[in-house]
Amino acid sequence: MLQLGAITEQVTVTAQVAVVQTASSERSSLVSGDHLNDLSLKGRDPFGYLALLPGVVDLTASRDLESAYSMDGISINGMISRSKNVAVDGFTEMDEGGNYTAFVTPNQDSIAEIRVLTNGYQAEYGRQAGGTINVITKGGSRDFHGSGHWDHRAST
């Protein structure tokens, strides 16, 4: 049988409300630089991580090496792969006059974050209907930073 508590006892229930982004109606996903560094990606191609995001499909057969064709097989929300925009630090880097390849593929270690805008994004990103992949690079400093990676895949 439960006993009644004394009048001097007090119970306080607190809860935090989830912060809702109300500045725009965009639907996006963020890949931080820490995520890229913590996951061993084949070929160290940063676009290989995007296949783990909702709404993104990667049809690239192999990501053995970074190349100008790294983002060619990436499709956002079912749109054809050529209907997306890829930007590095806000500048579009797609060769739209030719074969829709990238002028520059950033090194995985130089990336601070990758934001994939899939739907409802603001007009400043509206170059293509299929979404926007926005790569933000790290800022520089006077200090030397380096990294080393060894990834081994067992062949059976």
SULZIQUI-V586760 format. One record per residue. PHI is phi in whole degrees, -180 to 180 (* if undefined). OMEGA is omega in whole degrees, -180 to 180 (NA if undefined). BURIAL is I if it has 24 or more other C-alpha atoms within 12 Angstrom, else O. Layout:
BEGIN
PHI & OMEGA & BURIAL
PHI & OMEGA & BURIAL
END
This chain:
BEGIN
* & -180 & O
-77 & 177 & O
-97 & 176 & O
-72 & 180 & O
-78 & 178 & O
-72 & -178 & O
-67 & -178 & O
-78 & 180 & O
-78 & -178 & O
-137 & 177 & O
-116 & 178 & O
-118 & 178 & O
-110 & 178 & O
-125 & 178 & O
-145 & 177 & O
-105 & 180 & O
-85 & 177 & O
-65 & -179 & O
-78 & 179 & O
-104 & 179 & O
-77 & -177 & O
-113 & -178 & O
-72 & 178 & O
-152 & -178 & O
-101 & -175 & O
-68 & 172 & O
-112 & -176 & I
-146 & 176 & I
-130 & -178 & I
-120 & 173 & I
-114 & -179 & I
-84 & 176 & I
-61 & 177 & I
-64 & 177 & O
-61 & -180 & O
-64 & -179 & I
-76 & -177 & I
-82 & -177 & O
-108 & 178 & O
-82 & -179 & O
-98 & 178 & I
-61 & 180 & O
74 & -177 & I
51 & 178 & I
-89 & -175 & I
-63 & 180 & I
-75 & 177 & I
-67 & -180 & I
-71 & -174 & I
-65 & 179 & I
-65 & 179 & I
-84 & -177 & O
-88 & 178 & I
-67 & 179 & O
87 & -178 & O
-112 & 177 & I
-122 & 180 & I
-112 & 180 & I
-99 & 180 & O
-66 & -176 & O
-67 & -177 & O
-148 & 176 & O
-118 & 180 & I
-69 & -177 & O
-140 & 170 & O
-70 & 177 & I
-155 & 178 & O
-66 & -179 & O
-96 & -175 & I
-59 & -177 & I
-101 & -176 & I
-63 & -176 & I
-90 & -178 & I
-87 & 180 & I
-120 & -180 & I
-115 & 179 & I
54 & 175 & I
79 & 178 & O
-77 & 178 & O
-64 & -172 & O
-64 & -179 & I
-85 & -178 & I
-100 & 177 & I
-121 & 176 & I
-114 & 176 & I
-119 & -178 & I
-129 & 174 & I
-117 & -178 & I
53 & 176 & O
90 & -180 & O
-103 & 178 & O
-62 & -177 & I
-123 & 180 & I
-100 & 176 & I
-84 & -176 & O
-78 & 179 & O
-83 & -176 & O
-122 & -172 & O
-108 & 175 & O
57 & 176 & I
-95 & -179 & I
-95 & 173 & I
-74 & -177 & I
-138 & 170 & O
-113 & -176 & I
-65 & 175 & I
-66 & -177 & I
-58 & -179 & I
-73 & -178 & I
-92 & -175 & I
-96 & 175 & I
-85 & 178 & I
-164 & 172 & I
-126 & 176 & I
-112 & 178 & I
-107 & 178 & I
-91 & -174 & I
-106 & -175 & I
-162 & 173 & I
66 & -178 & O
-79 & -175 & I
-70 & -175 & O
-61 & -179 & O
-64 & 179 & O
-103 & -169 & I
-85 & 179 & O
-72 & -177 & I
-134 & -177 & I
-79 & -173 & I
-89 & 179 & I
115 & -178 & I
-135 & 173 & I
-108 & -176 & I
-112 & -179 & I
-100 & 177 & I
-110 & -179 & I
-90 & 180 & I
-74 & 175 & O
-80 & -178 & O
-91 & 176 & O
-155 & 179 & O
-80 & -176 & O
-78 & 177 & O
-80 & 176 & O
-128 & 178 & O
-147 & 178 & O
-150 & 176 & O
-137 & -179 & O
-136 & 173 & O
-136 & 178 & O
-117 & -179 & O
-122 & 175 & O
-116 & -180 & O
-73 & 177 & O
-99 & -178 & O
-117 & NA & O
END
